[in-house]
């Protein structure tokens, strides 16, 4: 029963998320699956680590396919190269059972996630400022100032 509730919660969360929030959720999922794969590799459970690394690779493929090269070709080219490198490191980790390769891939994903959070913060501030500037508020007058002083 609890797993059904968790699935319903996750479904609702995904369906109501903004594109920016979905990207963050993908980063979180990739990092979670990557950490689980690293743990499985440490336990020499290579079948499980292979399966989990495959999930991370699918997320990296989603990142790669969602790049909009027509909007910013230079940035997308750099991100594409980064995602290709991460993908290759994951292959190396999976095939050669190299923990350092998966650690490097996860480190790059963590850095990308932190960068994404900074970008989301900037977007939020920008949206808030534009909304605040569109609100029709009266300018302060002496009466407002006096009421503020009285209540303080």
Secondary structure, DSSP 8 states (H G I E B T S, - for coil): -HHHHHHHHHHHHHHH--HHHHHHHHHHHHHHHHHHHHHHHHTT-HHHHHHHHHHHHHHHHHHHHT--TTT-HHHHHHHHHHHHHHHHHHHHHHHH--HHHHHHHHHHHHHHHHHHHHHHHHHHHHHHHHHHHHS------HHHHHHHHHH-
